[in-house]
Amino acid sequence: MKKVESFQLDHRKVVAPYVRKCTVLNGEKGDSVTKFDLRFTQPNKEDMPTGAIHALEHLLAGYLREDLEGIIDLSPMGCRTGFYLTLWGDREALEIKKALEESLKKIIVAEEVPAANDLQCGNYRDLSLFGAKEYAKYVLKKGFNLNIYGDN
C-alpha cells in the first residue's frame, strides 16, 4: 500500500487550530494541485459533532469560493477534527488562512445552512447551524497557526 501523507503526521505533537500545506501534486501536463489540512480541533482530544462539521462543510463550500479561485474540493476529515481543502495551483497557507478566517466570520452571522434539504443533501437532517457558529467562534478566538507545532 502507498503511504498516505496525512498518516505520516504525528497527531500527538500538532497544536490545533492550524492551516497546513500538505502537498503539491504535479500532473504530467504541467498542472498542479495543492492540498491543505484545515485543523479546527486537537487530534485525539477534541472532535466536532457530525451536525456541526456537516453544517460547516456546507457553509465553507460556498463562502471559501467567494475568496478563493480554483477550489476543487472541501472534505471533512473522518476523525471530525477539521477539513481537507484541495485547489488548483501551487498555493500558500497564508492565503488559505485569510480566506478561511473571512469565511468563518460570515458563518457566525449566517441565518441558514445552504442546501439543507433532501434534494441537495444526502443527510440534511444532521446539520447544526448553531454548532457551526460555535466552532467558527471557537477557532477564530484561538487563532489559526501556520506552524502545526504552535510556534506561529
Summary of the structure (lengths in Angstrom):
residues: 152
radius of gyration: 15.2
end to end distance: 34.2
largest distance: 44.7
contacts: 433
relative contact order: 0.21
helix: 34%
strand: 20%
